[in-house]
Amino acid sequence: MQRRTFLLGAATAAVAGTAGYYRSRIIETTPEIHYPGMQAGHALRDGAALPVPSASYRHDVAILGAGVAGLSCAWKLAREGHTDFVVVQGPEFAGNAAAGRQGELDYPLGAHYLPLPSMASTHVRQMLADFGIIERGAGEMRPYYDESILVHSPQERLLRNGRWEDALLPMTGLPDADVVQHRRFLAVIDRLHTQTGNDGRKVFSIPIALSSQDPAWRVLDTITFKQWLEREGYTSAALHWYLNYCCRDDYGAQYDVVSAWAGLHYFASRDGHAANAGEGAVLTWPGGLAALTERMREAINQKLGHTRWLLPGTAARVSEMPGGVLTTCVTAGAAPGAYTLLSRRTVCAMPLFVAQRILPDIRAYGYDPAVHASSHAPWLVSNFVLEGYPLEAPGEPLSWDNVVYQGQALGYVVSTHQLLRVTRSPRTVFTAYHALSGQTPNAARQWLATASPRDLRDEAAADLVAAYGREFWRNARQLDITVRGHAMASPLCGYLSNPGLAALRDVDGPILFAHADLSGYSVFEEASWWGVVAAGRILGQQPPLV
């Protein structure tokens, strides 16, 4: 059973004959390490003095941050004909959906796929239809998708007992009682896909704001996912490993701290299908979700007829005043500068731990960081540029997603998997993901701040070395490591009823908030939802039922 099917219900020898495969000795690649946003974030944290502004601008709307939420807000405004807005880029265009490029190879620096959007995710379906990704039937149960973007086979595999298996949840070589438990869990998830609460709404919906408020179900937010599994009699070690892996992979935290409601929501909330793909299919690109942020940028450019809507710099101070909202933005470079931006409405489309630094007092909006702040998980996203391919263990061939059973990290994806070729690309990129969930987030960030390039390289390569041994380094030519110290909010127990997040979700004044942090966890559908909701409020549209 494939993992992503839960969202709905003889070895292949590598191309080893390239000239670069046989090095005379193994050389472990020296990494290039990037810390997007760290310098700007630490300057805010430390209260660094701001440069004197040398320019000022006035617009109806200012959107602070060009991540998925900010760009979705801008896309919605432009689509509806509201053109007097600007987006302050922030330290990294696209944020967690950013991508990198090496020669002809694109690769993700963060999120790398999008599940088929659920019926409730009408905002995502509308976006995909506008971009031509949904070719027809956007409002139907089974839209028809651009086949080049649907993930190709083989989709995923698991290295266990020295052999690659064709799914991430082990179903063979286990005691019969364990297999029975695995099937029981699958059946529970199948029922939860259509479960409704006492208010008639789906118990588990995405976006999360549309989920049922039924207390009988929301009580699951008071216990951990591990506690729920134990309470329900699940004892299979393989099932526990798998579900812990899923929590680490999707929430950046282990299942013994993740809310049981969140643990079940990941599996039961999505009901997306495709007319031209099997169950469990996802949408993916060589550069990950950067493809969607680029299409948003292109759509906005086309609607506005210019590119001046995207401003450089990072918001450093935001204040409400009688004439609107005044924002001071700082630009980086050899000689840092600053400018001011006066707007009628301002959307704070950045993580809340940043918003709390740029507002005079975020508590005025009902959110107290000392009480309401979510835990944010640190991540490493590491891209290994390869010449040729390492030799594979027996079993299933190289897949899009490759995971090591009980691995230290979270496996790796292959950036060239989607390329339509008769033979493999001679060069590729393996993107390794690692949520540092084995220690507290603060301890992990302290380690990241002092870790040497060699330490980071060893951590990044843990699963690749487990899969291929040190021979892997014979193929590796370049390594780019992206360190995200506050990569994503983790939905720990109590996140669903967090009154501070609820207060920010309801703010509808000169300042608005739009970020996946409002949902308590980080996925494209949630980030884009809050961007679209903010745009709707600016446009005077009736807000969705939240």
Residue pairs with C-beta under 8 A, 6 or more apart in sequence:
1 167
1 169
1 171
1 182
1 186
2 155
2 156
2 167
2 168
2 280
3 156
3 167
3 168
3 169
3 242
3 246
3 280
4 115
4 155
4 156
4 280
4 281
4 282
5 279
5 280
6 186
6 189
6 267
6 280
7 115
7 116
7 266
7 267
7 270
7 272
7 280
8 116
8 193
8 270
8 271
8 272
8 273
8 279
8 280
9 189
9 190
9 193
9 279
10 394
11 164
11 392
11 393
11 394
11 395
11 397
12 392
12 397
12 398
13 391
13 392
14 388
14 389
14 390
14 391
14 392
14 398
15 388
15 389
15 423
15 424
15 426
16 388
16 389
16 390
16 391
17 388
18 387
18 388
18 426
20 387
20 388
20 475
20 477
21 387
21 388
21 474
21 475
22 474
23 474
26 470
26 471
26 473
26 474
27 473
28 457
28 470
28 473
28 476
29 384
29 457
29 473
29 476
29 477
29 478
29 479
30 453
30 457
30 479
31 382
31 453
31 456
31 457
31 460
31 479
31 480
31 481
32 478
32 479
32 480
32 481
33 453
33 456
33 480
33 481
33 483
34 109
34 480
34 481
34 482
34 483
35 483
35 485
36 91
36 92
36 98
36 109
36 482
36 484
37 90
37 91
37 92
38 483
38 485
39 91
39 332
40 90
40 91
40 314
40 330
40 332
41 91
41 354
41 486
43 316
43 330
44 316
44 354
44 357
44 358
45 357
50 316
50 317
50 328
50 330
50 338
51 330
51 336
51 337
51 338
52 338
53 328
53 338
53 339
53 340
54 337
54 338
54 339
55 339
55 340
56 339
56 340
56 341
56 342
57 86
57 311
57 339
57 340
57 341
57 342
58 341
58 342
58 343
59 84
59 85
59 86
59 341
59 342
59 343
60 82
60 84
60 85
60 343
60 344
60 345
61 77
61 82
61 84
61 85
61 86
61 343
61 344
61 345
61 346
61 347
61 538
62 85
62 86
62 88
62 325
62 327
62 341
62 343
62 345
62 346
62 347
63 70
63 73
63 74
63 85
63 86
63 87
63 88
63 346
63 347
63 349
63 514
64 70
64 87
64 88
64 90
64 315
64 318
64 327
64 346
64 347
64 348
64 349
64 350
64 358
65 87
65 88
65 89
65 90
65 95
65 315
65 348
65 349
65 350
65 515
66 87
66 88
66 89
66 90
66 93
66 94
66 95
66 293
66 310
66 349
67 90
67 92
67 94
67 95
67 96
67 97
67 349
67 350
67 515
67 527
68 94
68 95
68 96
68 97
68 289
68 292
68 293
68 516
68 524
68 527
68 528
68 531
69 349
69 514
69 515
69 516
69 527
69 528
69 530
69 531
69 534
70 87
70 90
70 347
70 349
70 350
70 514
70 531
71 87
71 94
71 293
71 296
71 297
71 300
71 531
72 123
72 127
72 296
72 514
72 527
72 528
72 529
72 531
72 532
72 535
73 347
73 349
73 514
73 531
73 532
73 534
73 535
74 85
74 87
74 296
74 300
74 309
74 531
74 535
75 127
75 296
75 299
75 300
75 531
76 123
76 531
76 532
76 535
76 536
76 539
77 83
77 85
77 535
77 538
77 539
78 85
78 299
78 300
78 303
78 304
79 130
79 299
79 303
80 535
80 539
81 303
82 535
82 538
82 539
83 303
83 304
85 309
86 308
86 309
86 310
86 311
86 341
87 309
87 310
87 311
88 311
88 313
88 314
88 315
88 327
88 329
88 341
89 310
89 311
89 312
89 313
89 314
90 314
90 315
90 350
91 314
91 332
92 98
93 293
93 310
94 110
94 289
94 290
94 293
94 294
95 110
96 110
96 111
96 484
96 487
96 488
96 522
97 110
97 111
97 288
97 289
97 290
97 292
97 293
97 524
98 108
98 109
98 110
98 290
98 293
99 106
99 107
99 108
99 109
99 287
99 288
99 290
99 291
100 106
100 107
100 108
100 109
100 287
100 383
100 480
100 482
101 107
101 287
102 383
102 385
102 429
102 478
102 480
103 427
104 427
105 286
105 385
105 415
105 416
105 427
105 428
105 429
106 285
106 286
106 287
106 290
106 415
107 286
107 287
107 288
107 383
107 415
107 429
107 431
108 287
108 288
108 289
108 290
108 381
108 383
108 413
108 415
108 431
109 288
109 290
109 381
109 383
109 482
110 288
110 289
110 381
110 482
110 484
110 487
111 288
111 289
111 523
111 524
112 284
112 288
112 289
112 413
112 431
113 151
113 282
113 283
113 284
113 288
113 289
114 124
114 282
114 283
114 284
114 289
114 292
114 524
114 525
115 270
115 272
115 282
115 283
116 145
116 270
116 272
116 273
116 274
116 277
116 281
116 282
116 283
117 124
117 125
117 128
117 272
117 525
118 205
118 206
118 269
118 270
118 271
118 272
118 525
119 141
119 271
119 272
120 202
120 205
120 206
120 207
120 210
121 206
121 207
121 272
121 525
121 529
122 139
123 207
123 528
123 529
123 532
124 524
124 525
124 528
125 134
125 138
125 139
125 143
126 138
127 292
127 296
127 528
128 134
128 138
128 145
128 283
129 138
129 143
130 299
131 292
131 295
131 299
132 146
133 145
133 146
133 149
133 283
134 143
134 144
134 145
134 146
135 143
135 144
135 145
135 146
136 143
136 144
137 143
137 144
137 275
140 275
141 273
142 273
142 274
142 275
143 274
143 275
144 274
144 275
144 276
145 274
145 275
145 276
145 277
145 283
147 276
147 277
148 418
148 420
149 283
149 284
149 285
149 418
150 274
150 276
150 277
150 281
150 282
150 283
151 281
151 282
151 283
151 284
151 400
151 417
151 418
152 400
152 417
152 418
154 166
154 396
154 397
154 398
154 399
154 400
155 280
155 281
155 282
155 399
155 400
155 401
156 166
156 167
156 168
156 399
156 400
156 401
156 402
156 403
157 164
157 165
157 166
157 167
157 168
157 395
157 396
157 397
157 399
157 401
157 402
157 403
158 164
158 165
158 166
158 167
158 168
158 170
158 403
158 404
158 405
159 165
159 393
159 395
159 402
159 403
159 404
159 405
159 407
159 466
159 467
160 170
160 173
160 405
161 173
161 405
162 393
162 394
163 393
163 394
163 395
164 392
164 393
164 394
164 395
164 396
164 397
164 402
165 172
165 395
165 396
166 395
166 396
168 242
168 245
168 401
168 403
169 182
169 238
169 239
169 242
170 182
170 238
170 242
170 405
171 179
171 182
174 182
174 236
174 238
177 236
178 236
178 237
178 238
178 239
181 233
181 234
181 235
181 236
181 239
182 236
182 238
182 239
184 234
185 234
185 239
188 232
189 264
189 267
189 268
192 203
192 204
192 264
192 267
192 268
193 204
193 268
193 271
194 202
195 202
195 203
195 204
195 217
195 268
196 202
196 203
196 212
197 203
197 212
197 213
197 214
197 216
197 217
198 212
198 214
198 216
199 212
199 213
199 214
200 212
201 210
201 211
201 212
201 213
202 210
202 211
202 212
202 269
203 211
203 212
203 214
203 217
203 268
204 211
204 264
204 265
204 268
204 269
205 211
205 212
205 269
206 265
206 269
206 270
206 523
206 525
206 526
207 519
207 525
207 526
207 529
208 265
208 269
208 519
208 520
208 521
208 526
209 505
209 519
209 529
209 544
209 545
209 546
210 544
210 545
210 546
211 265
211 269
212 218
217 261
218 261
218 496
218 497
220 228
220 259
220 260
220 261
220 264
221 259
221 260
221 261
221 262
221 493
221 494
221 495
221 496
221 497
222 493
222 494
223 231
223 259
223 260
223 493
224 255
224 256
224 257
224 258
224 259
224 260
224 493
225 243
225 247
225 255
225 256
225 258
225 259
225 260
225 262
225 263
225 264
226 240
226 244
226 255
226 256
227 256
227 260
228 260
228 263
228 264
229 239
229 240
229 243
229 255
234 240
240 255
241 405
241 406
243 255
243 263
244 254
244 255
244 256
245 403
245 410
246 255
246 263
246 266
246 267
247 253
247 254
247 255
247 258
247 263
247 266
248 254
248 410
248 435
248 437
249 410
249 433
249 435
250 266
250 521
250 523
251 258
251 262
251 266
251 377
251 488
251 490
251 491
251 521
252 376
252 377
252 378
252 379
252 435
252 437
252 487
252 488
252 490
253 375
253 377
253 435
253 437
253 490
253 491
253 492
254 437
254 438
255 263
257 490
257 492
257 493
258 490
258 491
258 492
258 493
259 491
259 492
259 493
259 494
259 495
259 496
260 493
261 491
261 496
262 491
262 495
262 496
262 520
262 521
273 279
274 281
284 400
284 417
284 418
285 291
285 418
286 415
286 416
286 417
286 418
286 419
287 415
288 431
289 524
292 524
297 310
300 309
301 307
311 329
311 341
312 331
313 329
313 330
313 331
313 332
313 338
313 339
314 329
314 330
314 331
314 332
315 327
315 328
315 329
315 348
315 350
315 358
316 328
316 329
316 330
316 338
316 358
317 327
317 328
317 358
318 325
318 326
318 327
318 328
318 346
318 348
318 358
318 359
318 511
319 325
319 326
319 327
319 359
319 360
320 509
320 510
320 511
323 342
324 342
324 343
324 344
324 345
324 346
324 510
325 342
325 343
325 344
325 345
325 346
325 510
325 511
326 340
326 341
326 342
327 340
327 341
327 342
327 343
327 346
328 338
328 339
328 340
328 341
329 338
329 339
329 340
329 341
330 336
330 337
330 338
331 337
331 338
331 339
344 510
345 510
345 511
345 512
345 538
346 510
346 511
346 512
347 511
347 512
347 513
347 514
347 531
347 534
347 538
348 355
348 358
348 359
348 511
348 512
348 513
348 514
348 515
349 514
349 515
349 531
349 534
350 358
350 515
351 376
351 486
351 489
351 515
351 517
352 362
352 367
352 369
352 373
352 374
352 504
352 513
352 515
352 517
352 518
353 369
353 373
353 376
353 486
355 362
355 513
355 515
356 362
356 367
356 369
356 373
359 365
359 511
362 368
362 369
363 369
365 503
365 504
365 507
365 511
365 513
366 499
366 500
366 502
366 503
366 504
366 506
366 507
367 500
367 501
367 503
367 504
368 500
371 500
372 498
372 499
372 500
372 501
373 500
374 489
374 490
374 491
374 492
374 495
374 498
374 501
374 517
374 520
375 441
375 489
375 490
375 492
376 441
376 486
376 487
376 488
376 489
376 490
377 435
377 436
377 437
377 441
377 486
377 487
377 488
377 489
377 490
378 435
378 436
378 441
378 444
378 445
378 448
378 483
378 484
378 485
378 486
378 487
379 433
379 434
379 435
379 436
379 483
379 484
379 487
379 488
380 409
380 432
380 433
380 434
380 436
380 456
380 459
380 460
380 481
380 482
380 483
380 484
381 431
381 432
381 433
381 434
381 481
381 482
381 484
382 431
382 432
382 433
382 434
382 460
382 461
382 479
382 480
382 481
382 482
383 415
383 429
383 430
383 431
383 432
383 479
383 480
383 481
383 482
384 412
384 429
384 430
384 431
384 432
384 461
384 464
384 476
384 478
384 479
385 427
385 428
385 429
385 476
385 477
385 478
385 479
385 480
386 427
386 428
386 429
386 430
386 475
386 476
386 477
387 426
387 427
387 475
387 477
388 426
388 475
389 398
389 424
389 428
389 475
390 467
390 468
390 471
390 472
390 474
390 475
391 468
391 471
392 398
392 468
393 467
398 414
399 414
399 417
400 413
400 414
400 417
400 418
401 411
401 413
402 411
402 412
402 413
402 414
402 467
403 410
403 411
403 463
404 411
404 463
404 466
404 467
407 462
407 463
407 466
408 434
408 459
408 462
408 463
408 466
409 432
409 433
409 434
409 459
409 460
409 462
409 463
410 432
410 433
410 434
410 435
410 463
411 432
411 433
411 463
412 430
412 431
412 432
412 433
412 463
412 464
413 430
413 431
413 433
414 428
414 429
414 430
414 431
415 428
415 429
415 430
415 431
416 424
416 425
416 427
416 428
416 429
419 425
430 464
432 460
432 461
432 463
432 464
434 459
434 460
434 462
434 463
435 487
436 444
436 447
436 448
436 459
437 444
438 444
439 447
441 490
445 485
445 486
448 456
448 483
448 485
451 459
456 481
456 483
457 479
457 481
460 479
460 481
461 472
461 479
464 472
465 472
487 522
488 516
488 521
488 522
489 495
489 516
489 517
489 519
489 520
489 521
489 522
490 521
491 520
491 521
495 501
495 520
495 521
496 520
498 520
501 517
501 518
501 519
501 520
504 513
504 518
505 513
505 518
505 530
505 546
506 546
507 513
508 537
508 543
512 534
512 537
512 538
513 530
513 534
514 530
514 531
514 533
514 534
515 527
515 530
516 522
516 523
516 526
516 527
516 530
518 526
518 530
519 526
519 529
519 530
533 543
533 544
533 546
536 542
536 543
536 544
537 543
